[in-house]
Amino acid sequence: MNETQSKVGVGEEDMRREIGLLLGALIVVNSTIGTGIFKTPAQVARLTDSMGMALGVWVIGGVIALCGALSMAELSASMPRTGGLYEILRRAYGPKVAFLFGWAKLTLLIPSAVGSFARLAAEALTSLLALPPNASRDTWLSIGFLVLSAGFNLMGVKTNALQQALITVAKYVGVAFLAAVGLLWPLSEQAPTMAAANIGPGGWAGAFAALVSVMWAYDGWADLASLSGEVKNPGRTLPKALILGTASIVALYLAANLGYARTLGLAGLQASTTGSNMAGANLARAALGTFGQSLLSLLVLISCLGGTMGSLLTGSRIFVPMASDGLFVAWLGKISPTTHIPARAVAMAALLGLGYVTNRSFEQLTDGFVVGYFPFYIMAVASVAIMRSKEPDLERPFKVPGYPVVPALFIIGAVSLLWGALSSVDKTAGLSLLVMLAGFPVQWIWARFFRKPAPPHSLT
């Protein structure tokens, strides 16, 4: 055993390796398919004001996601510790950056993710039941979805993962059916032709802004790494599951967007907004009539429930190694002796999501998530080179093919995305960065006044 190997802190040894290849790939798919593919295509069409440019942005986003997944496969397989990006950032950059990531997850990333899923789930249920719009009722429905998702998570990782697997299969098949309908089905109704409000700048400026929304739809390719400590044979399983799950999502999303293009056209897609008029609902209604609209609402509801559950499952794990390393309160990272999960972290993540869902729009939630997450994604992918130099003898069961081109492509795309986000989207994206950067003074205060020495670690 040597110092380059991953540490297992107090409590982490109580987590069980119960996730195999198929379940791992399904977790990637479930973490990815949430709200984006049903709602985001309309935003992309408005910002680019060109169907060709809109489809091009989806292709670029897929390439970026695949490059990120290939890079994450090397990192997670060589450092298979619960917490995923946290462990990678800690090993490559030190505890301060790792703490900043944990702070961002707690205050920004998890609440934004679960809040957006819960908000659209409420919207889908309202549409399914043909209820009139009511902001107060939708807020309470969103809260109910968060509570339900937290309850499923508290049943334990294997039970929760199996539940998510069933949901994932249902929504993947559902989106595939939606794509097939859009590409092949004779249309029964005309797509909406009314002019869309708030058409974006078009061209490359619009493409940069649209890429923010697209990467929200693709996000999920790194989430399985958070469960590295619960994956069977992680050196082999993690790379295969990350790549298989991400590639299947890229293929599905491109097919769905081609279906939108054929069925709705640019004007119809731009005019799609929310609820019963979102892009997916308009496609289903144009092909299958009112039955299609109801079917789509049910699919969105299932998808958002799975997305909320998946975000709580993967997001809560980061606090386990942080508590073990003395970088966060031990209370939050404590493992339940009965379910072998960080039950308190799951509950806290759901509670914080309640605050976000009550005062932010869907677009504000998704933009804030992307702007907050991608700086850490960039640092993590860059650490492929750092770790090869810093720990050359570290066992690497998988290496990035096409190195260094593949990691470089991801970094270039991600930096361009952030530039577009900070220059073109809602000002709350900038506020999200401020929330994240507030972690620096918080880290100093914690280290100065509250941090206790980390307990001894067992090397594995």
C-alpha positions as CSV (number, residue, x, y, z in Angstrom):
1,M,0.0,0.0,0.0
2,N,1.3,3.5,-0.7
3,E,0.4,7.1,-0.3
4,T,-1.0,7.5,-3.8
5,Q,-3.8,5.2,-3.1
6,S,-7.3,6.4,-2.2
7,K,-8.1,6.9,1.5
8,V,-11.2,5.5,3.2
9,G,-12.3,7.6,6.1
10,V,-14.2,6.6,9.2
11,G,-17.7,5.6,8.2
12,E,-16.9,5.1,4.5
13,E,-16.1,1.4,5.1
14,D,-19.8,1.0,6.0
15,M,-20.9,1.7,2.4
16,R,-21.4,-1.4,0.3
17,R,-20.4,-2.1,-3.3
18,E,-23.7,-3.1,-4.8
19,I,-23.7,-1.3,-8.2
20,G,-22.7,-3.3,-11.3
21,L,-22.2,-2.3,-14.9
22,L,-25.9,-2.3,-16.0
23,L,-27.0,-0.4,-12.9
24,G,-24.1,2.0,-13.2
25,A,-25.0,2.8,-16.9
26,L,-28.7,3.3,-15.9
27,I,-27.7,5.7,-13.1
28,V,-25.8,7.8,-15.7
29,V,-28.8,7.8,-18.0
30,N,-31.2,8.6,-15.1
31,S,-29.0,11.4,-13.9
32,T,-29.0,12.9,-17.4
33,I,-32.6,12.5,-18.7
34,G,-34.5,14.9,-16.6
35,T,-36.0,18.1,-17.8
36,G,-33.7,19.2,-20.6
37,I,-34.8,17.1,-23.6
38,F,-38.4,18.1,-23.2
39,K,-38.0,21.8,-22.6
40,T,-34.5,23.0,-23.6
41,P,-34.8,22.5,-27.4
42,A,-37.2,25.4,-27.6
43,Q,-34.8,27.7,-25.8
44,V,-32.0,26.6,-28.1
45,A,-34.1,27.3,-31.2
46,R,-35.0,30.8,-29.9
47,L,-31.4,31.7,-29.0
48,T,-29.9,30.5,-32.3
49,D,-32.8,31.5,-34.5
50,S,-31.7,28.7,-36.9
51,M,-32.7,25.1,-37.0
52,G,-29.3,24.1,-38.5
53,M,-27.4,26.1,-35.8
54,A,-29.7,24.6,-33.1
55,L,-28.9,21.0,-34.3
56,G,-25.2,21.9,-34.5
57,V,-25.2,23.1,-30.9
58,W,-26.7,19.7,-29.8
59,V,-24.0,17.9,-31.7
60,I,-21.2,20.1,-30.1
61,G,-22.7,19.5,-26.7
62,G,-22.7,15.8,-27.3
63,V,-19.1,15.8,-28.3
64,I,-18.2,17.8,-25.2
65,A,-20.1,15.4,-22.9
66,L,-18.4,12.4,-24.5
67,C,-14.9,13.9,-24.1
68,G,-15.8,14.7,-20.4
69,A,-17.0,11.2,-19.8
70,L,-13.9,9.6,-21.3
71,S,-11.7,11.8,-19.1
72,M,-13.8,11.1,-16.0
73,A,-13.5,7.4,-16.8
74,E,-9.7,7.5,-16.3
75,L,-9.9,9.6,-13.1
76,S,-12.7,7.7,-11.4
77,A,-11.2,4.3,-12.2
78,S,-7.9,5.3,-10.7
79,M,-9.4,7.0,-7.7
80,P,-12.5,5.0,-6.9
81,R,-13.6,6.7,-3.7
82,T,-17.1,7.9,-2.7
83,G,-17.4,11.6,-3.6
84,G,-16.2,11.4,-7.2
85,L,-15.1,14.9,-8.2
86,Y,-14.3,15.8,-4.6
87,E,-11.6,13.1,-4.4
88,I,-10.2,14.0,-7.8
89,L,-10.0,17.7,-6.9
90,R,-8.5,17.0,-3.5
91,R,-5.8,14.8,-4.9
92,A,-5.0,17.2,-7.8
93,Y,-5.4,20.6,-6.2
94,G,-5.5,20.2,-2.4
95,P,-8.2,20.5,0.3
96,K,-9.1,24.1,-0.3
97,V,-10.4,23.5,-3.8
98,A,-12.1,20.3,-2.6
99,F,-13.8,22.3,0.1
100,L,-15.0,24.9,-2.4
101,F,-16.6,22.2,-4.5
102,G,-18.4,20.7,-1.5
103,W,-19.6,24.2,-0.6
104,A,-20.9,24.8,-4.1
105,K,-22.7,21.4,-4.1
106,L,-24.4,22.2,-0.8
107,T,-25.4,25.8,-1.5
108,L,-25.9,25.9,-5.2
109,L,-25.6,22.7,-7.3
110,I,-27.8,20.2,-5.5
111,P,-30.6,22.7,-4.7
112,S,-30.6,24.0,-8.3
113,A,-30.7,20.5,-9.8
114,V,-33.5,19.1,-7.5
115,G,-35.4,22.3,-7.6
116,S,-35.6,22.4,-11.4
117,F,-36.6,18.7,-11.6
118,A,-39.3,19.2,-9.0
119,R,-40.6,22.4,-10.6
120,L,-41.1,20.8,-14.0
121,A,-42.6,17.7,-12.4
122,A,-45.3,19.9,-10.8
123,E,-45.9,21.5,-14.2
124,A,-46.2,18.1,-15.9
125,L,-48.7,16.9,-13.3
126,T,-50.8,20.0,-13.7
127,S,-50.8,19.4,-17.5
128,L,-51.7,15.7,-17.1
129,L,-54.7,16.5,-14.9
130,A,-55.7,19.4,-17.1
131,L,-55.7,21.8,-14.2
132,P,-55.6,25.6,-14.7
133,P,-52.3,27.4,-13.9
134,N,-51.8,28.1,-10.2
135,A,-48.4,29.2,-9.0
136,S,-49.1,28.4,-5.3
137,R,-50.4,24.9,-6.1
138,D,-47.3,24.2,-8.3
139,T,-45.0,25.3,-5.5
140,W,-46.6,22.8,-3.1
141,L,-46.5,20.1,-5.6
142,S,-42.8,20.7,-6.1
143,I,-42.3,20.4,-2.4
144,G,-44.2,17.2,-2.4
145,F,-42.0,15.7,-5.2
146,L,-38.9,16.7,-3.2
147,V,-40.1,15.0,-0.1
148,L,-41.2,11.8,-2.0
149,S,-37.7,11.6,-3.8
150,A,-35.9,12.0,-0.4
151,G,-38.0,9.2,1.0
152,F,-37.1,6.8,-1.8
153,N,-33.4,7.7,-1.3
154,L,-33.6,6.9,2.4
155,M,-34.5,3.3,1.7
156,G,-30.9,2.5,0.9
157,V,-28.6,2.6,-2.2
158,K,-29.6,-0.8,-3.7
159,T,-33.4,-0.4,-3.2
160,N,-33.2,3.2,-4.5
161,A,-31.0,2.3,-7.4
162,L,-33.3,-0.5,-8.5
163,Q,-36.3,1.9,-8.3
164,Q,-34.3,4.3,-10.4
165,A,-33.4,1.6,-12.9
166,L,-37.1,0.9,-13.5
167,I,-37.8,4.6,-13.9
168,T,-34.8,5.0,-16.2
169,V,-35.8,2.2,-18.5
170,A,-39.3,3.7,-18.7
171,K,-38.1,7.2,-19.6
172,Y,-35.4,6.1,-22.0
173,V,-37.9,4.0,-23.9
174,G,-40.4,6.9,-23.7
175,V,-37.9,9.5,-25.1
176,A,-36.9,6.9,-27.8
177,F,-40.6,6.5,-28.7
178,L,-41.0,10.3,-28.8
179,A,-38.0,10.6,-31.2
180,A,-39.4,7.8,-33.4
181,V,-42.8,9.5,-33.5
182,G,-41.1,12.8,-34.5
183,L,-39.1,11.1,-37.2
184,L,-41.6,8.6,-38.7
185,W,-45.1,9.3,-37.6
186,P,-47.7,10.9,-40.0
187,L,-48.7,14.2,-38.4
188,S,-52.3,14.5,-37.2
189,E,-52.3,18.1,-36.2
190,Q,-50.5,21.2,-37.4
191,A,-47.6,22.4,-35.3
192,P,-48.0,25.9,-33.7
193,T,-47.1,28.7,-36.1
194,M,-47.6,31.7,-33.8
195,A,-44.6,34.0,-33.5
196,A,-42.3,33.3,-30.5
197,A,-41.4,36.0,-28.0
198,N,-37.8,36.8,-27.0
199,I,-36.0,35.5,-30.1
200,G,-32.3,35.4,-29.3
201,P,-29.3,37.1,-31.1
202,G,-28.8,34.2,-33.5
203,G,-25.4,33.3,-35.0
204,W,-22.4,32.4,-32.8
205,A,-23.5,34.7,-30.0
206,G,-26.8,32.8,-29.8
207,A,-25.0,29.5,-30.1
208,F,-22.8,30.2,-27.1
209,A,-25.8,31.1,-25.0
210,A,-27.7,28.1,-26.2
211,L,-24.8,25.8,-25.3
212,V,-25.5,26.6,-21.6
213,S,-29.0,25.1,-21.9
214,V,-27.7,22.1,-24.0
215,M,-25.1,21.2,-21.4
216,W,-27.7,21.3,-18.7
217,A,-29.6,18.7,-20.8
218,Y,-26.4,16.6,-21.2
219,D,-25.3,16.9,-17.6
220,G,-25.1,13.7,-15.7
221,W,-22.1,12.1,-17.3
222,A,-20.0,12.6,-14.2
223,D,-22.5,11.7,-11.5
224,L,-21.7,8.0,-11.3
225,A,-18.2,8.9,-10.0
226,S,-19.9,10.2,-6.8
227,L,-20.8,6.5,-6.1
228,S,-17.4,5.1,-6.8
229,G,-17.2,3.7,-3.3
230,E,-20.4,1.7,-4.0
231,V,-19.5,0.3,-7.4
232,K,-18.4,-3.3,-7.8
233,N,-14.9,-3.8,-9.4
234,P,-14.7,0.0,-10.0
235,G,-11.5,-0.1,-12.1
236,R,-13.4,-2.0,-14.9
237,T,-17.1,-1.1,-14.2
238,L,-16.8,2.7,-13.8
239,P,-15.2,3.4,-17.3
240,K,-17.6,1.1,-19.1
241,A,-20.7,2.4,-17.3
242,L,-19.7,6.1,-17.8
243,I,-19.0,5.7,-21.6
244,L,-22.0,3.4,-22.3
245,G,-24.4,5.7,-20.4
246,T,-23.2,8.9,-22.0
247,A,-23.0,7.6,-25.6
248,S,-26.6,6.3,-25.4
249,I,-27.8,9.7,-24.2
250,V,-26.0,11.5,-27.0
251,A,-27.6,9.2,-29.6
252,L,-31.1,9.6,-28.0
253,Y,-30.9,13.4,-27.8
254,L,-29.8,13.8,-31.4
255,A,-32.6,11.6,-32.6
256,A,-35.2,13.5,-30.4
257,N,-34.0,16.9,-31.8
258,L,-34.3,15.7,-35.4
259,G,-37.8,14.6,-34.5
260,Y,-38.6,18.1,-33.2
261,A,-37.2,19.6,-36.4
262,R,-39.3,17.5,-38.6
263,T,-42.5,17.8,-36.6
264,L,-42.5,21.4,-35.4
265,G,-40.1,23.2,-37.6
266,L,-38.2,26.3,-36.4
267,A,-41.2,28.5,-35.8
268,G,-43.2,25.8,-34.0
269,L,-40.2,24.9,-31.8
270,Q,-39.5,28.6,-30.9
271,A,-43.1,29.1,-29.9
272,S,-43.0,26.1,-27.5
273,T,-43.0,27.4,-23.9
274,T,-44.0,25.5,-20.8
275,G,-46.6,23.0,-19.5
276,S,-48.9,21.7,-22.2
277,N,-47.1,23.9,-24.8
278,M,-43.5,22.7,-24.2
279,A,-41.6,21.3,-27.1
280,G,-42.1,17.6,-26.3
281,A,-45.9,18.1,-25.7
282,N,-46.2,20.0,-29.0
283,L,-44.5,17.1,-30.8
284,A,-46.6,14.5,-29.2
285,R,-49.8,16.4,-29.9
286,A,-48.9,17.1,-33.5
287,A,-48.4,13.4,-34.1
288,L,-50.8,11.7,-31.7
289,G,-53.4,14.3,-30.8
290,T,-54.5,14.9,-27.2
291,F,-53.5,11.3,-26.3
292,G,-50.0,12.1,-27.2
293,Q,-50.0,15.3,-25.1
294,S,-51.2,13.3,-22.0
295,L,-48.6,10.6,-22.7
296,L,-45.8,13.1,-22.9
297,S,-46.9,14.8,-19.6
298,L,-46.8,11.4,-17.9
299,L,-43.3,10.8,-19.4
300,V,-42.1,14.2,-18.1
301,L,-43.5,13.4,-14.7
302,I,-41.7,10.1,-14.5
303,S,-38.5,11.6,-15.8
304,C,-38.4,14.4,-13.4
305,L,-39.1,12.1,-10.4
306,G,-36.2,10.0,-11.5
307,G,-34.0,13.0,-12.0
308,T,-34.8,14.3,-8.5
309,M,-34.0,10.9,-7.0
310,G,-30.8,10.6,-8.9
311,S,-29.6,14.1,-7.9
312,L,-30.2,13.4,-4.3
313,L,-28.5,9.9,-4.6
314,T,-25.3,11.1,-6.2
315,G,-25.1,14.7,-4.7
316,S,-25.3,13.6,-1.1
317,R,-22.3,11.3,-1.3
318,I,-19.7,14.1,-1.4
319,F,-20.3,14.9,2.3
320,V,-19.1,11.4,3.4
321,P,-15.4,11.8,2.4
322,M,-15.5,15.5,3.3
323,A,-16.5,14.6,6.9
324,S,-14.0,11.8,7.0
325,D,-11.2,14.2,6.0
326,G,-12.3,16.8,8.5
327,L,-13.3,19.3,5.8
328,F,-17.0,19.4,6.8
329,V,-19.1,18.7,9.8
330,A,-19.0,15.0,10.7
331,W,-22.7,15.0,11.5
332,L,-23.6,15.6,7.8
333,G,-21.5,12.7,6.5
334,K,-22.5,10.1,9.0
335,I,-23.6,6.7,7.4
336,S,-26.8,5.1,8.6
337,P,-26.1,1.7,10.2
338,T,-29.3,0.2,8.8
339,T,-29.4,1.6,5.2
340,H,-25.6,2.2,4.7
341,I,-26.3,5.6,3.1
342,P,-25.6,9.2,4.3
343,A,-29.2,9.7,5.4
344,R,-28.6,13.2,7.0
345,A,-26.9,14.5,3.8
346,V,-29.9,13.3,1.7
347,A,-32.3,15.1,4.0
348,M,-30.3,18.3,4.0
349,A,-30.0,18.3,0.2
350,A,-33.7,17.9,-0.1
351,L,-34.3,20.7,2.4
352,L,-32.1,23.1,0.6
353,G,-33.8,22.3,-2.6
354,L,-37.1,23.5,-1.1
355,G,-35.6,27.0,-0.8
356,Y,-34.6,27.2,-4.4
357,V,-37.8,25.8,-5.9
358,T,-39.9,28.6,-4.3
359,N,-38.0,31.6,-5.7
360,R,-36.3,30.8,-9.0
361,S,-37.6,30.0,-12.4
362,F,-36.6,26.9,-14.3
363,E,-34.2,28.8,-16.6
364,Q,-32.5,30.5,-13.6
365,L,-32.1,27.1,-11.9
366,T,-30.5,25.5,-14.9
367,D,-28.3,28.4,-15.8
368,G,-27.1,28.7,-12.2
369,F,-26.3,24.9,-12.2
370,V,-24.3,24.9,-15.4
371,V,-22.3,28.1,-14.5
372,G,-21.6,26.7,-11.0
373,Y,-20.6,23.2,-12.0
374,F,-18.4,23.7,-15.1
375,P,-15.5,25.4,-13.5
376,F,-15.1,22.2,-11.4
377,Y,-15.6,20.0,-14.5
378,I,-12.8,22.0,-16.2
379,M,-10.4,21.6,-13.3
380,A,-11.3,17.9,-13.0
381,V,-10.6,17.1,-16.7
382,A,-7.4,19.2,-16.5
383,S,-6.3,17.0,-13.6
384,V,-5.9,14.1,-16.0
385,A,-2.6,15.7,-17.0
386,I,-1.8,16.9,-13.5
387,M,-2.3,13.4,-11.9
388,R,-0.2,11.7,-14.7
389,S,2.6,14.1,-13.7
390,K,2.0,14.2,-9.9
391,E,1.3,10.5,-9.4
392,P,2.8,8.6,-12.4
393,D,2.8,5.3,-10.6
394,L,-0.9,5.4,-9.8
395,E,-2.7,2.4,-11.2
396,R,-4.9,3.4,-14.1
397,P,-7.2,0.6,-15.3
398,F,-8.4,2.9,-18.0
399,K,-6.6,5.7,-19.9
400,V,-8.3,8.4,-22.0
401,P,-8.0,7.4,-25.7
402,G,-6.7,10.2,-27.9
403,Y,-4.9,11.9,-25.0
404,P,-4.3,14.9,-24.8
405,V,-6.7,15.9,-27.6
406,V,-9.9,14.5,-25.9
407,P,-9.4,16.3,-22.6
408,A,-8.3,19.5,-24.5
409,L,-11.5,19.4,-26.6
410,F,-13.6,19.2,-23.4
411,I,-11.8,22.1,-21.8
412,I,-12.0,24.3,-24.9
413,G,-15.8,23.6,-25.2
414,A,-16.4,24.2,-21.5
415,V,-14.5,27.5,-21.4
416,S,-16.5,28.7,-24.4
417,L,-19.7,27.6,-22.7
418,L,-18.8,29.6,-19.6
419,W,-17.9,32.7,-21.6
420,G,-21.3,32.5,-23.3
421,A,-23.1,32.0,-20.0
422,L,-21.6,34.9,-18.2
423,S,-22.0,37.3,-21.2
424,S,-25.4,36.2,-22.5
425,V,-27.7,34.6,-19.9
426,D,-29.8,35.9,-16.9
427,K,-27.8,37.8,-14.4
428,T,-28.5,35.2,-11.8
429,A,-25.8,33.1,-13.5
430,G,-23.3,35.7,-12.2
431,L,-24.9,35.5,-8.8
432,S,-24.4,31.8,-8.8
433,L,-20.6,32.3,-9.2
434,L,-20.7,34.7,-6.3
435,V,-22.4,32.1,-4.1
436,M,-19.7,29.6,-5.1
437,L,-16.8,32.0,-4.5
438,A,-18.2,32.8,-1.0
439,G,-16.8,29.3,-0.2
440,F,-13.3,30.8,0.1
441,P,-13.9,32.9,3.2
442,V,-16.1,30.1,4.6
443,Q,-13.3,27.7,4.1
444,W,-10.8,30.0,5.9
445,I,-13.2,30.5,8.9
446,W,-13.8,26.7,9.1
447,A,-10.1,25.9,9.0
448,R,-9.3,28.6,11.5
449,F,-11.9,28.1,14.1
450,F,-13.9,24.8,13.6
451,R,-11.9,22.2,11.8
452,K,-10.8,19.2,13.9
453,P,-7.9,16.9,12.9
454,A,-9.1,14.2,10.6
455,P,-9.2,10.7,12.1
456,P,-6.7,8.1,10.9
457,H,-7.4,6.6,7.5
458,S,-7.1,3.1,6.3
459,L,-5.3,2.8,3.0
460,T,-6.9,0.6,0.4
